Amino acid sequence: MSDPALRLTGATVGYGDVAIVRDASLTVRRGEAVAVIGSNGSGKTTLMRGALGLAAVLGGTVEVLGAPVGRLREHGRVGYVPQRHTVSGAMPATVREVVGVGRLPRLGLFGRPVARDRAAVAEAVDAVGLADRLDDPVASLSGGQQRRVLVARALAAEPELLVMDEPTAGVDAASQAALAAVLARVSAAGTTLVVVTHETGPLAGVLRRAVVVDSGRLTYDGPLSGAGPAAGPDCHHPDEATARPVRGYRLDQPRPAPDAARVRDGSR
Amino acid sequence: MELLDYGFMQRALLASLMVGLVAPAVGVFLVQRRLSLLGDGLGHVALTGVGVGVLTSSAPVGTALVAAVLGAVLIELVRARGRTSGDVALAVLFYGGIAGGVVLLSLAPRGQATNLDAYLFGAITTTTTSDVAVFAVITVVVLGVVWLLGSRLYAVSDDEEYARAVGLPVLPLNVVLAALVASTVVLSMRVVGLLLISALMILPSAVAQLVGRSFRSTLYLACAIGVVVSVAGTATSYYTGTPSGGTIVLLAIALFLAVTVAVALRDATARRRHGRRTDVHAAHPHEHGEGCGHRPVPHGDHVDYDHDGHLHAPHRTGTGVHYDEHSEPAVATPPAGRERA
């Protein structure tokens, strides 16, 4: 019916003129929930940054919502949750202010927020379960809550495609469960999810499809349960995953030497 | 008031009012961006503009403005290229700026006003009527741009990568911020001085962030502090005969130290008083919440969590959450679980 959320055709992505991900082809349809899995340095983060216009496309094509990456006319259709452990910058800021930033792409260069925008910000904060903290300084929130603030910031733009980098890393079990519930609702509402992660356990109930990146190449594309040799029994019961925190399989465990030597850069 | 009888003092106080208002309004974004010393560097560059102005007998304020804005744009373009040599390029620009200014000023013909100290550290007698007019225009323009683009500047200063990913015009916004800094530097060259302006951009923000809760309130507070120290410092320098810039900055530093101590004392006494009334868990890495695995127990106006037989009450403060012990043997339950410590 419409353009795919994300389409890579023989894409080579990297920094400067160094290619990190080579010859990647991938199509993510609207409404899908996809995990991008790989060990540290595999290129999974670079792949995602290429789709966001943060890394250079050195060959092939990367199309986002039907337009070449970076050429999308209307901003705010792509949401991004970076991997940051804290939100608080040097200056104090309230949850409302941080999440309000997420609405800016919808406002153009000089537009000022109107009632509709303020409502969107409040809804986004409510969606991540922090409505009662709207006017608290973000510095007073726990690490997991701050991560949810970043999710709310991305949701405030009401994006069609939501890209997240390691949303569950370093977050306690309660916040992981809260995050999974938020993403399940967002996904059910039709938003396309692309989640870069090395532990799919906490989100196994939300993400259906997995793409595995290894040494800069896509090595697997299919159902989440079939991804990777280490897929444990947990992953075959995605329904249980949201009920209780599950240990996901981790692909970034220490590896034998030959591979370890290659595990470099990529993630930055 | 005696000091208002003199025309030069009226002009100096007007100029200090404007720079006190504008410098923190731009400075908060620099602090947020962790680029506090950009103002200092642009002050160096502006000195070359001053030298050119003195040599060509044109108004040094105008030439300094041109030099500082050009330097600011250049710095952002160098930074945007992201090469490792960017750091060195900035150093070359900054020190080239001050060296050029010193040499050009030394070449000025006799009889020209070439008091280098006054440009570097501020002097209350130097503000001319036309300076005040130029300063007024700069003030209006800078405050107008901050009002118009403030939330975008905040977004880019706070998380540049995110801003880029969602399609905000990062480079143009950075250039605008650098140009605002350059304009503020020039605004400062009479009463604060080119070498000390950075302090007036940063210190009021540093004081305000100790007590502020939101970015907006911190910004307003920083501007208020800037106006107070700037005007008070200028007035003081009239009586003490000291350079106005140095006086203003020392005043700002004194305020910074006083507020730092006051905030530390307030936190310490609040913690001690709170500790007398109820037991507080020193460190509690687990965050209680819905579905955290501990049984929620309604308790008055809040919910406790049953943690291995202890009732833990979340207590939110400005700096985070800690847990109070609300189990039975404890003293009479404090009225609220969320009072500010």
Interface residues (C-beta under 8 A of the other chain):
Chain A: L52 G53 L54 L72 H75 G76 V78 G79 Y80 P82 R84 G89 A90 M91 P92 A93 T94 R96 E97 V98 G100 V101 G102 L104 P105 L109 F110 G129 D135 D136 P137 A139 S140 L141 S142 G144 Q145 R153 A157 V163 D172 A173 A174 S175 A177 A178
Chain B: V28 V31 Q32 R34 L148 L149 S151 R152 Y154 A155 S157 D158 D159 E161 Y162 R164 A165 V166 G167 L168 P169 S205 Q209 G212 R213 S214 F215 R216 T218 H286 E287 H288 G289 E290 G291 C292 G293 R316 T317 G318 T319 G320 V321
